[in-house]
Amino acid sequence: MSSDVLSAMDKAIEDGVNVLSFSLGLGTLEYDQDAVAIGALAAVKKGIFVSASAGNDGLSESTLMNVAPWITTIGAGTVDRDFPAIAILGNGKAFGGVSTLFKSSFDNFTEKIVLIDMGSGTDEFKTPTNRPLGIIYANTAPNGRELVAPHKLIPSLTVGKISGDEIRDYILKDAKPTAMIKFKGTVLHVKPAPVVAGFSSRGPNSVTPEILKPDLIAPGVNILAAWTRATGLHQSDPDLKQVVDFSIQSGTSMSCPHLSGIAALLKAAAIRSALMTTANRNGNDGKPILDSTDHTPSTPFLHGAGHVSPISALNPGLIYDLTAEDYLDFLCASNYTSSQIRTVARRDFTCDPKKRYRIADFNYPSFAVIIDHSRGEGGAYKYTRVVTSVGGGGTYRVKVVSETRVVNISVEPAVIEFKEVNQRKSYTH
């Protein structure tokens, strides 16, 4: 598969594309072993923007894929649209959930209903006789409160773990448990949004921890997506081969093309920098973006720079520019050998023994510092960045607030003044 992926990327570069969008991953590998990383660097050399999915292995640290610094790594968040449904038990208790069935399809539902743990693999019913007429999917501990709508053609909804536990307790204790499912259609302007998806893979970056990943999050939960007519929604069920043109899907494979589309509209220099420096870290309720698993504030290891803001990205003011040579210097700073660099860059390149290579000086539009207190590490760390004005003259003031008393952050200079477009200034913190 790796050779096929690399061949496809080379063909796209040959065709002269502006953007490469990768809703796939080959695992977390060193850059010289990662076909996507190798092909992406060749694309970047040609001025092609490359974005890729962060992966759907969230809830654990360092589960990211596609972490090369020349790839823009995209996590998933929710949108302000919901598909609510309610499960009402025979004891009168009601539990909110989500479903892709429309209100006009089923006003309510009271036939044979089963409760299934999300991700248990027990929802493939091989024959009509053992297939239920309705399903309640209950999140397990890893999914927590996250609600991803099931794309089923039979009445079904997903509820959170706490709700699922209460429904299960009712089933076990009541001699004749009953339930009703009500479908509410589509609701817009839901708050808070975005919320980081629980399935969205998380940092730190396991290959180069000094490079903060993911870079951004974009819409990736309950997305209306095109669907091939060559197959039905449920290939495992011969009686449910309904052909559709669209389906509700979730995953970083959905968020990546959102970002790629925005990049195609921008087609500007330093696209990733513009997207990252203008991203939103607050939701539509004005509060910090939340983690859907426990509804606590998200962190940069989940949302990266924040949720992409396409309109703001049109006018970033300043950008952090990087060239193809900068990426080769990055590999030198990562202690790659000439042979490894040749594999990644597909040309000969030798690190200058007289040059001091530091990842800390790699002009990435974010920062990550490794401090291992168990080894007594501490002291001062110095990072330098160069910003280029793309918005003309102006004065920019830098203010950084540390969320922990253990770390103090200072910036020099704290005020940077630009007089013209393309003027470059540096700062250190």
C-alpha positions as CSV (number, residue, x, y, z in Angstrom):
1,M,0.0,0.0,0.0
2,S,2.8,2.4,0.8
3,S,4.3,2.3,-2.7
4,D,0.8,2.8,-4.2
5,V,0.2,5.9,-2.0
6,L,3.6,7.3,-3.0
7,S,3.0,6.7,-6.7
8,A,-0.4,8.4,-6.4
9,M,1.2,11.4,-4.7
10,D,3.9,11.6,-7.4
11,K,1.3,11.5,-10.1
12,A,-0.7,14.3,-8.4
13,I,2.4,16.5,-8.2
14,E,3.1,15.8,-11.9
15,D,-0.5,16.9,-12.7
16,G,0.2,20.2,-11.0
17,V,-2.4,20.2,-8.2
18,N,-2.5,23.0,-5.7
19,V,-3.6,21.0,-2.7
20,L,-3.2,17.3,-1.6
21,S,-5.8,16.0,0.9
22,F,-5.1,12.8,2.7
23,S,-7.9,11.1,4.6
24,L,-5.7,8.2,5.4
25,G,-2.7,7.2,7.5
26,L,0.0,4.5,7.4
27,G,0.6,4.5,11.2
28,T,3.1,6.6,13.1
29,L,6.5,6.1,11.5
30,E,9.9,7.8,11.3
31,Y,9.8,10.2,8.4
32,D,12.2,8.1,6.2
33,Q,9.8,5.1,6.6
34,D,6.5,7.0,6.0
35,A,5.4,7.1,2.4
36,V,3.0,10.0,3.1
37,A,5.7,12.0,4.7
38,I,8.1,11.3,1.8
39,G,5.5,12.2,-0.9
40,A,4.3,15.3,1.0
41,L,7.8,16.8,1.2
42,A,8.2,16.4,-2.6
43,A,4.8,18.2,-2.9
44,V,5.8,21.0,-0.6
45,K,8.9,21.6,-2.6
46,K,6.6,22.4,-5.5
47,G,4.5,24.8,-3.5
48,I,1.7,22.3,-2.9
49,F,-0.2,22.5,0.3
50,V,-0.6,19.0,2.0
51,S,-3.2,18.2,4.7
52,A,-3.8,14.9,6.3
53,S,-6.1,13.3,8.9
54,A,-4.8,13.1,12.5
55,G,-6.4,9.7,13.0
56,N,-9.4,8.3,14.9
57,D,-7.5,6.7,17.8
58,G,-8.2,9.4,20.4
59,L,-8.6,9.1,24.2
60,S,-4.9,8.0,24.6
61,E,-1.9,10.2,24.4
62,S,0.4,10.2,21.3
63,T,-2.0,8.5,19.0
64,L,-1.5,10.9,16.1
65,M,-0.6,9.9,12.5
66,N,0.8,12.1,9.7
67,V,2.9,14.2,12.1
68,A,5.7,15.4,9.7
69,P,6.1,19.2,10.1
70,W,5.5,19.7,6.4
71,I,2.1,18.1,6.7
72,T,-0.8,20.1,8.2
73,T,-2.4,17.5,10.6
74,I,-6.1,17.9,11.2
75,G,-8.2,16.7,14.1
76,A,-12.0,16.6,14.3
77,G,-14.5,18.8,16.1
78,T,-18.3,19.1,16.2
79,V,-20.5,21.6,14.3
80,D,-23.4,23.6,15.6
81,R,-25.9,21.2,14.0
82,D,-27.5,18.3,15.8
83,F,-29.8,15.4,15.1
84,P,-31.6,14.9,18.4
85,A,-33.6,11.8,19.4
86,I,-35.0,10.7,22.8
87,A,-35.3,7.2,24.3
88,I,-38.2,7.1,26.8
89,L,-38.3,4.1,29.1
90,G,-41.4,2.5,30.6
91,N,-40.6,4.0,34.0
92,G,-41.0,7.5,32.5
93,K,-37.3,8.4,32.4
94,A,-36.1,10.1,29.1
95,F,-32.6,10.1,27.7
96,G,-31.3,12.4,25.0
97,G,-29.3,11.1,22.1
98,V,-28.6,11.5,18.4
99,S,-30.0,9.8,15.3
100,T,-29.9,10.4,11.6
101,L,-33.5,9.4,11.1
102,F,-35.7,12.3,10.3
103,K,-38.8,13.3,12.2
104,S,-41.0,12.7,9.1
105,S,-39.7,9.1,8.9
106,F,-40.8,8.0,12.4
107,D,-42.8,10.2,14.8
108,N,-42.0,7.7,17.5
109,F,-41.1,4.0,17.7
110,T,-42.2,1.3,20.1
111,E,-41.3,-2.0,18.5
112,K,-38.6,-4.5,19.5
113,I,-35.6,-2.5,20.7
114,V,-32.2,-3.7,21.8
115,L,-29.4,-2.0,23.8
116,I,-25.9,-2.4,22.3
117,D,-22.6,-1.1,23.6
118,M,-21.0,1.2,21.0
119,G,-18.1,-0.5,19.2
120,S,-18.8,-3.9,20.5
121,G,-19.3,-5.3,17.0
122,T,-22.6,-7.0,17.9
123,D,-24.8,-4.9,15.6
124,E,-24.3,-7.1,12.5
125,F,-27.6,-9.1,12.3
126,K,-27.2,-11.7,9.6
127,T,-30.9,-12.7,9.1
128,P,-34.3,-10.8,9.3
129,T,-35.4,-13.1,12.1
130,N,-32.8,-12.0,14.6
131,R,-32.6,-8.4,13.5
132,P,-34.2,-6.0,16.0
133,L,-36.6,-3.3,14.7
134,G,-34.7,-0.6,16.8
135,I,-31.4,-0.1,18.5
136,I,-30.1,2.1,21.3
137,Y,-26.3,2.4,21.1
138,A,-24.7,3.1,24.5
139,N,-21.3,4.7,24.7
140,T,-18.7,2.9,26.6
141,A,-16.1,4.5,28.9
142,P,-13.7,5.5,26.1
143,N,-16.4,7.5,24.3
144,G,-17.9,9.2,27.4
145,R,-20.4,11.9,26.5
146,E,-19.5,12.0,22.8
147,L,-22.5,11.5,20.6
148,V,-21.9,10.2,17.0
149,A,-25.1,9.5,15.1
150,P,-25.4,5.9,13.9
151,H,-25.9,5.7,10.1
152,K,-28.5,2.9,10.2
153,L,-31.5,2.4,8.0
154,I,-33.5,1.0,11.0
155,P,-34.6,3.2,13.9
156,S,-31.6,3.8,16.1
157,L,-30.0,6.4,18.3
158,T,-26.8,6.9,20.3
159,V,-26.8,7.9,24.0
160,G,-23.9,8.8,26.3
161,K,-22.3,6.3,28.7
162,I,-24.1,7.6,31.8
163,S,-27.4,7.3,30.0
164,G,-26.5,3.9,28.7
165,D,-25.7,2.7,32.2
166,E,-29.1,3.8,33.5
167,I,-31.0,2.2,30.6
168,R,-29.1,-1.1,31.2
169,D,-29.9,-1.0,34.9
170,Y,-33.6,-0.5,34.1
171,I,-33.5,-3.5,31.7
172,L,-31.9,-5.7,34.3
173,K,-34.3,-4.8,37.1
174,D,-37.6,-4.4,35.4
175,A,-39.5,-7.7,34.7
176,K,-41.1,-6.2,31.5
177,P,-38.9,-3.4,30.3
178,T,-40.3,-1.2,27.5
179,A,-39.0,1.9,25.6
180,M,-40.0,4.4,23.0
181,I,-37.7,6.2,20.6
182,K,-38.7,9.7,19.4
183,F,-36.9,11.4,16.6
184,K,-36.6,15.2,16.6
185,G,-35.1,15.9,13.1
186,T,-32.4,18.6,12.7
187,V,-31.5,21.4,15.2
188,L,-29.2,24.3,14.3
189,H,-27.2,26.8,16.3
190,V,-26.3,24.3,19.0
191,K,-24.0,25.5,21.8
192,P,-21.2,24.9,22.6
193,A,-19.6,24.2,19.3
194,P,-17.1,23.2,18.3
195,V,-16.2,20.5,20.8
196,V,-13.2,18.3,20.2
197,A,-14.3,14.8,19.1
198,G,-13.4,12.0,21.5
199,F,-12.2,9.8,18.7
200,S,-9.8,12.5,17.3
201,S,-6.2,11.3,17.8
202,R,-4.2,13.3,20.3
203,G,-0.6,14.6,21.0
204,P,2.1,14.8,22.0
205,N,3.8,14.1,18.7
206,S,5.5,10.8,19.2
207,V,8.1,11.3,16.5
208,T,9.2,14.9,17.2
209,P,7.6,16.0,20.5
210,E,9.0,19.5,19.9
211,I,6.5,20.0,17.1
212,L,3.0,20.5,18.4
213,K,0.4,18.3,16.7
214,P,-2.3,18.3,15.6
215,D,-2.1,21.6,13.9
216,L,-5.9,22.4,13.8
217,I,-9.3,20.9,14.1
218,A,-12.1,21.2,11.6
219,P,-15.7,19.8,11.3
220,G,-15.6,16.0,11.6
221,V,-18.6,14.8,13.6
222,N,-22.0,14.0,11.9
223,I,-21.0,15.4,8.5
224,L,-23.2,15.0,5.5
225,A,-20.9,13.4,3.0
226,A,-21.2,12.0,-0.5
227,W,-21.6,8.2,-0.7
228,T,-20.8,5.8,-3.6
229,R,-23.8,4.2,-5.4
230,A,-21.6,1.2,-6.0
231,T,-22.4,-0.2,-2.5
232,G,-25.1,0.2,0.1
233,L,-24.6,1.6,3.6
234,H,-24.5,-1.8,5.2
235,Q,-22.4,-4.2,3.2
236,S,-22.5,-6.8,6.1
237,D,-26.3,-7.0,5.9
238,P,-27.7,-8.4,2.6
239,D,-31.2,-7.2,3.4
240,L,-30.2,-3.6,3.9
241,K,-28.5,-2.8,0.6
242,Q,-30.2,0.5,0.1
243,V,-28.3,2.7,-2.4
244,V,-27.8,6.3,-1.3
245,D,-26.0,9.4,-2.6
246,F,-25.2,10.9,0.8
247,S,-24.6,9.6,4.3
248,I,-23.8,11.1,7.8
249,Q,-20.2,10.2,8.6
250,S,-17.7,11.1,11.3
251,G,-14.0,11.0,11.6
252,T,-10.8,12.9,10.8
253,S,-11.3,11.7,7.3
254,M,-14.2,14.2,7.2
255,S,-12.3,17.1,8.9
256,C,-9.3,16.9,6.6
257,P,-11.1,17.7,3.4
258,H,-12.9,20.6,5.1
259,L,-9.4,22.1,5.8
260,S,-8.2,21.2,2.3
261,G,-11.1,23.0,0.7
262,I,-10.4,26.1,2.7
263,A,-6.7,25.9,1.6
264,A,-7.8,25.6,-2.0
265,L,-9.8,28.9,-1.7
266,L,-6.9,30.7,-0.1
267,K,-4.1,29.6,-2.4
268,A,-1.7,32.0,-0.6
269,A,1.8,31.7,0.7
270,A,2.2,30.1,4.1
271,I,-1.4,28.8,4.1
272,R,-0.9,26.7,7.2
273,S,0.5,29.7,9.2
274,A,-2.5,31.8,8.2
275,L,-4.9,29.0,9.2
276,M,-3.2,28.3,12.5
277,T,-2.6,31.9,13.7
278,T,-6.2,32.9,13.0
279,A,-7.9,29.7,14.5
280,N,-10.5,30.0,17.2
281,R,-9.7,28.6,20.7
282,N,-13.2,29.4,21.9
283,G,-16.6,27.9,20.9
284,N,-19.7,29.8,19.8
285,D,-20.6,30.3,23.4
286,G,-17.5,32.4,24.0
287,K,-15.9,29.8,26.3
288,P,-12.8,27.6,25.6
289,I,-13.3,24.6,23.3
290,L,-14.3,21.5,25.2
291,D,-13.3,17.8,25.1
292,S,-16.4,15.8,24.2
293,T,-15.5,12.9,26.4
294,D,-15.8,14.7,29.7
295,H,-16.7,18.3,28.8
296,T,-13.6,19.7,30.3
297,P,-11.6,22.4,28.5
298,S,-9.6,21.0,25.6
299,T,-5.8,21.4,25.3
300,P,-3.4,22.1,22.4
301,F,-2.7,18.4,22.3
302,L,-6.3,17.9,21.3
303,H,-7.3,21.0,19.3
304,G,-3.8,22.2,18.1
305,A,-4.0,25.9,17.3
306,G,-7.8,25.8,17.5
307,H,-10.8,25.4,15.2
308,V,-10.2,26.6,11.6
309,S,-11.7,30.1,10.8
310,P,-11.7,30.5,7.0
311,I,-12.7,34.1,6.9
312,S,-10.1,35.2,9.4
313,A,-7.4,33.2,7.5
314,L,-7.8,35.5,4.5
315,N,-6.1,38.3,6.5
316,P,-3.6,36.8,9.0
317,G,-1.5,40.0,9.2
318,L,1.7,38.0,10.0
319,I,2.9,34.6,8.8
320,Y,5.5,32.1,9.8
321,D,7.2,31.2,6.5
322,L,9.1,27.9,5.9
323,T,11.0,26.8,2.8
324,A,11.9,23.3,1.5
325,E,15.4,23.9,2.8
326,D,14.1,24.6,6.3
327,Y,12.5,21.2,6.3
328,L,15.9,19.6,5.5
329,D,17.5,21.6,8.3
330,F,14.7,20.2,10.6
331,L,15.8,16.7,9.7
332,C,19.4,17.6,10.5
333,A,18.2,18.9,13.9
334,S,16.4,15.6,14.4
335,N,19.7,13.8,13.9
336,Y,18.8,12.1,10.7
337,T,21.7,10.6,8.7
338,S,22.5,11.5,5.1
339,S,21.0,8.2,4.1
340,Q,17.7,8.8,6.0
341,I,17.5,12.4,4.6
342,R,18.0,11.0,1.0
343,T,15.1,8.7,1.6
344,V,12.8,11.5,2.7
345,A,13.9,14.2,0.3
346,R,14.8,11.9,-2.6
347,R,18.0,13.8,-3.2
348,D,21.4,14.0,-1.7
349,F,21.8,16.4,1.2
350,T,24.5,16.6,3.9
351,C,24.1,18.4,7.1
352,D,26.7,21.1,7.6
353,P,29.0,20.0,10.5
354,K,29.8,23.7,11.3
355,K,26.1,24.6,11.6
356,R,24.1,24.4,14.8
357,Y,20.8,22.8,14.0
358,R,18.0,23.3,16.6
359,I,14.4,22.2,16.4
360,A,13.7,25.2,18.8
361,D,14.6,27.5,15.9
362,F,12.4,25.8,13.3
363,N,10.0,28.5,12.2
364,Y,6.8,26.6,13.0
365,P,3.7,28.6,14.0
366,S,3.4,26.9,17.4
367,F,5.7,25.9,20.2
368,A,6.3,22.8,22.3
369,V,8.9,22.5,25.0
370,I,9.9,19.2,26.7
371,I,10.7,19.5,30.4
372,D,11.4,16.2,32.2
373,H,11.3,17.0,35.9
374,S,12.0,13.4,36.7
375,R,15.5,14.0,35.5
376,G,15.9,17.3,37.2
377,E,15.4,19.3,34.0
378,G,14.6,22.9,34.2
379,G,16.3,26.3,33.7
380,A,15.7,28.5,30.7
381,Y,14.7,27.5,27.1
382,K,15.2,29.9,24.2
383,Y,13.0,29.7,21.1
384,T,13.3,32.1,18.1
385,R,10.7,32.8,15.4
386,V,10.6,35.0,12.4
387,V,7.4,36.6,11.2
388,T,6.7,38.3,7.9
389,S,4.1,41.0,7.4
390,V,1.5,40.3,4.7
391,G,-0.9,43.0,5.8
392,G,1.2,46.1,5.4
393,G,2.4,48.3,8.2
394,G,1.3,47.9,11.8
395,T,2.2,47.3,15.4
396,Y,1.9,44.0,17.1
397,R,2.0,43.4,20.8
398,V,2.8,40.0,22.2
399,K,1.2,38.8,25.5
400,V,1.7,35.2,26.7
401,V,0.1,33.9,29.9
402,S,1.2,30.6,31.4
403,E,-1.5,28.4,32.8
404,T,0.9,26.9,35.4
405,R,3.0,28.6,38.1
406,V,5.8,26.1,37.3
407,V,6.6,27.8,34.0
408,N,7.2,31.5,33.3
409,I,7.2,32.8,29.8
410,S,8.7,36.1,28.5
411,V,8.9,37.5,25.0
412,E,11.5,39.8,23.6
413,P,10.7,42.2,22.1
414,A,7.2,42.4,23.4
415,V,6.2,44.9,20.6
416,I,7.0,44.5,16.9
417,E,6.4,47.3,14.4
418,F,6.2,46.8,10.6
419,K,6.3,49.6,8.1
420,E,5.7,47.6,4.8
421,V,4.5,44.3,3.3
422,N,7.0,41.4,3.3
423,Q,9.1,43.0,6.1
424,R,10.5,40.4,8.4
425,K,11.1,40.7,12.2
426,S,12.2,38.1,14.7
427,Y,11.3,37.6,18.4
428,T,12.5,35.2,21.1
429,H,10.8,33.7,24.1
